[in-house]
Amino acid sequence: MATNTKNRILETFGAMLDRMPFEKITVTALIKECGIGRNTFYYHYEDIYDLLDDWLARCLGWDGVDACRDWKDNLKHLLFQCRANKNKVYHVFNSISRDRMERYALTSNNDLIEKYVAGIAGGRNVSADKLKAITDLFRWTIIGFFLRYLWNDMKDDVDKAVDDFAPLVETFIGSALTAKRQ
């Protein structure tokens, strides 16, 4: 029963996001449209931002991200999911603060990026600080790529854009791992 209620909350939230900006959605309006009580909502979510985080993970595909799959395929998956939910994505993107959006983007893919960079580093003798710096730069590069995709109204050819972008990133990471401090 709890799973059905949680799914109904997520579906209602998604339908509301399709119609209006995130900033206009209130818990009161959501529970009224969903047909549940306030306590039921708070049983499942701390607040509207907790619901947003769950919705982003489930509906935009972070639950579909596979740590064993290539990072390029994961990025393509995310971009295609964003395009399939375009209104909703822009209603969130244009409503939340840049700080919140960046924090979500930085934390939601953290494990995948760290594992990818560590995998490339392999058995090389690379300090933890250097690995962290490379990982951070890779993370910010992905965020910049994603923002450009949004700014281009999601019109980019996803496969081509990611396939053109990937060799640059991979070359940088490989070079950064082998570069000596001067």
C-alpha positions as CSV (number, residue, x, y, z in Angstrom):
1,M,0.0,0.0,0.0
2,A,2.8,2.4,0.9
3,T,4.5,1.8,-2.5
4,N,1.3,2.5,-4.3
5,T,0.8,5.8,-2.4
6,K,4.4,6.8,-3.0
7,N,3.9,6.1,-6.7
8,R,0.7,8.1,-6.8
9,I,2.4,11.1,-5.1
10,L,5.2,10.8,-7.7
11,E,2.8,10.6,-10.6
12,T,0.7,13.5,-9.3
13,F,3.9,15.6,-8.8
14,G,5.0,14.8,-12.4
15,A,1.6,15.8,-13.8
16,M,1.8,19.1,-11.8
17,L,5.3,19.7,-13.0
18,D,4.1,19.2,-16.6
19,R,1.6,22.1,-16.1
20,M,3.5,24.5,-13.8
21,P,6.9,25.6,-12.5
22,F,8.2,23.7,-9.5
23,E,8.1,26.9,-7.5
24,K,4.3,27.0,-7.8
25,I,3.8,23.5,-6.5
26,T,2.9,23.4,-2.8
27,V,2.4,20.4,-0.5
28,T,-1.2,21.6,0.1
29,A,-2.0,21.7,-3.6
30,L,-0.2,18.3,-4.2
31,I,-2.1,16.5,-1.4
32,K,-5.4,17.9,-2.6
33,E,-4.8,16.8,-6.2
34,C,-3.4,13.5,-5.1
35,G,-6.3,12.8,-2.7
36,I,-4.1,12.0,0.3
37,G,-3.7,13.6,3.8
38,R,-0.8,15.8,4.9
39,N,0.5,13.2,7.3
40,T,0.6,10.6,4.4
41,F,2.7,13.0,2.4
42,Y,5.1,13.6,5.3
43,Y,5.3,9.9,6.0
44,H,6.9,9.5,2.6
45,Y,8.8,12.8,2.2
46,E,10.4,15.3,4.5
47,D,9.4,18.2,2.2
48,I,8.7,19.2,-1.4
49,Y,12.5,19.2,-2.1
50,D,12.8,15.6,-0.9
51,L,10.0,14.7,-3.3
52,L,11.8,16.6,-6.1
53,D,15.0,14.6,-5.4
54,D,13.1,11.3,-5.6
55,W,11.3,12.4,-8.7
56,L,14.5,13.4,-10.4
57,A,16.1,10.1,-9.5
58,R,13.2,7.9,-10.6
59,C,11.7,9.9,-13.5
60,L,14.8,11.3,-15.1
61,G,16.6,8.1,-15.1
62,W,19.2,8.1,-12.4
63,D,17.6,4.9,-11.2
64,G,18.3,3.7,-14.7
65,V,22.0,4.5,-14.5
66,D,24.2,1.5,-14.5
67,A,27.6,1.7,-12.8
68,C,28.8,-1.1,-15.1
69,R,27.7,0.7,-18.2
70,D,30.0,3.2,-20.0
71,W,29.7,6.8,-18.7
72,K,28.8,7.9,-22.2
73,D,25.8,5.6,-22.4
74,N,24.7,6.8,-18.9
75,L,25.0,10.4,-20.1
76,K,23.0,9.7,-23.3
77,H,20.4,7.9,-21.2
78,L,20.0,11.0,-18.9
79,L,19.8,13.4,-21.9
80,F,17.2,11.3,-23.7
81,Q,15.2,11.1,-20.4
82,C,15.4,14.9,-20.0
83,R,14.1,15.4,-23.6
84,A,11.2,12.9,-23.0
85,N,10.3,15.1,-19.9
86,K,11.2,18.4,-21.4
87,N,8.4,20.6,-19.9
88,K,9.0,19.1,-16.5
89,V,12.8,19.5,-16.7
90,Y,12.4,23.2,-17.6
91,H,9.8,23.8,-14.9
92,V,12.3,22.5,-12.4
93,F,15.4,24.0,-14.0
94,N,13.9,27.5,-14.2
95,S,12.4,27.3,-10.7
96,I,15.2,26.0,-8.4
97,S,18.2,28.0,-7.4
98,R,21.4,27.5,-9.3
99,D,23.0,26.4,-6.0
100,R,20.5,23.6,-5.5
101,M,20.7,22.5,-9.1
102,E,24.5,22.3,-9.0
103,R,24.4,20.5,-5.6
104,Y,22.0,17.9,-7.1
105,A,24.1,17.5,-10.2
106,L,27.3,17.2,-8.2
107,T,26.1,14.6,-5.7
108,S,23.8,12.5,-7.9
109,N,26.6,11.2,-10.2
110,N,29.4,11.3,-7.7
111,D,30.0,7.5,-7.3
112,L,29.9,6.9,-11.1
113,I,32.4,9.6,-11.8
114,E,34.8,8.6,-9.0
115,K,34.7,5.0,-10.1
116,Y,35.3,5.9,-13.7
117,V,38.4,8.1,-13.0
118,A,39.7,5.5,-10.5
119,G,39.3,2.8,-13.2
120,I,41.3,4.8,-15.7
121,A,43.9,5.4,-13.0
122,G,44.2,1.7,-12.6
123,G,47.4,0.7,-10.9
124,R,49.1,4.0,-11.5
125,N,50.6,5.7,-8.5
126,V,48.3,8.7,-8.3
127,S,47.7,10.6,-5.1
128,A,44.2,10.9,-3.6
129,D,44.4,14.7,-4.0
130,K,45.2,14.4,-7.7
131,L,42.4,11.8,-8.3
132,K,39.9,14.1,-6.5
133,A,41.0,17.1,-8.6
134,I,40.6,15.2,-11.8
135,T,37.3,13.8,-10.7
136,D,36.0,17.3,-9.8
137,L,37.1,18.7,-13.1
138,F,35.4,15.8,-14.9
139,R,32.2,16.4,-12.9
140,W,32.2,20.1,-13.7
141,T,32.8,19.4,-17.3
142,I,29.8,17.1,-17.4
143,I,27.6,19.7,-15.7
144,G,28.7,22.3,-18.3
145,F,27.9,19.9,-21.1
146,F,24.5,19.3,-19.5
147,L,23.8,23.0,-19.1
148,R,24.7,23.7,-22.7
149,Y,22.2,20.9,-23.7
150,L,19.5,22.7,-21.7
151,W,20.4,26.1,-23.1
152,N,20.2,24.7,-26.7
153,D,16.6,23.7,-25.9
154,M,17.6,20.0,-25.9
155,K,17.8,20.1,-29.7
156,D,21.3,18.7,-29.9
157,D,21.8,15.3,-31.5
158,V,22.5,13.4,-28.3
159,D,24.5,10.6,-29.8
160,K,26.7,12.8,-31.9
161,A,27.2,15.4,-29.2
162,V,28.3,12.8,-26.6
163,D,30.4,10.9,-29.1
164,D,32.2,14.1,-30.1
165,F,32.6,15.2,-26.5
166,A,33.8,11.9,-25.1
167,P,37.3,11.7,-26.7
168,L,38.1,15.1,-25.4
169,V,37.2,14.2,-21.9
170,E,39.0,10.8,-22.0
171,T,42.1,12.4,-23.5
172,F,42.1,15.0,-20.8
173,I,41.7,12.5,-18.0
174,G,44.4,10.3,-19.4
175,S,46.8,13.2,-19.7
176,A,46.0,14.6,-16.3
177,L,46.7,11.2,-14.7
178,T,50.2,11.0,-16.3
179,A,51.1,14.7,-16.0
180,K,53.9,15.4,-13.5
181,R,53.8,18.5,-11.2
182,Q,56.1,21.3,-12.3
